[in-house]
């Protein structure tokens, strides 16, 4: 708690009249990009299993939370203690199977209990609130698609087997090709969106997080592309001057570098 109090004091000093001009110039809106950026840097550290970097990245994210709370405190809205109190109260209220006498023995039972308690808090009946309510519009599209599909599946709106999701994906691919050939205005974007949505659904069926999978694919592509660039440079050329066949050979060589065992001392 002393560390958190120290951080709160530092943030308050940065925002004070004698503090940092940059920090003093920030607003709720100006800090939004940094909040999002720090979230992604935490995710990157987690994806890399870089537990040495993770504390620092979590600290950067925590700073953004403290900054937002400090701005609110200056305007008489709330402070960091209010933020902590609210989430602590919510956790206790939404976990009566831990802090009270309710029963929930499986993750599915916990989720259903959480949803029921949330409905009671808002005063809405199951009929009043869609299963899809509360999924943020600002989520990355792949992540939001997977959440929408998972919520719909929880209501029974789902394929019985992964094969159904795969067939839907293939059907959407055919429709995209038809749209590509006909090229009616706007149809390509619509069909491509349907294809991506179906691909996310298949990923969910296979137990794969689509957002994480695509981030991993991006990292793999970047690693191989950089390796291909380095190989081309070592050969005294660049990628732009190579033929399609030469580029393919270079790409395969870059892939081979990933699988070659390191030489001994």
Buried (B, 14 or more C-beta within 10 A) or exposed (E): EEEEEEBBEEBBEBBEEEBEEEBEEBEEEEBEEBBEEBBEBBBBBBEEEEEEBBEEBBEBBBBBBBBBBBBBBEEEEEBBEEBEEEEEEEEEBBBBBEEEEEEBEEEEEBEEBBBEBBBEEEEEEEEEBEBEEEBEEEBBEBBBBBBBBBBBBBEEEBBEEBEBBBBBBEEBBEBBEEBEEEEEEEBBEEBBBBBBBBBBBBBBBEEBBBBBBBBEEEEEEEBBEEBBBEBBEEEEEEBEEBEEEBBEBBBEBBBEBEEEEEEEE
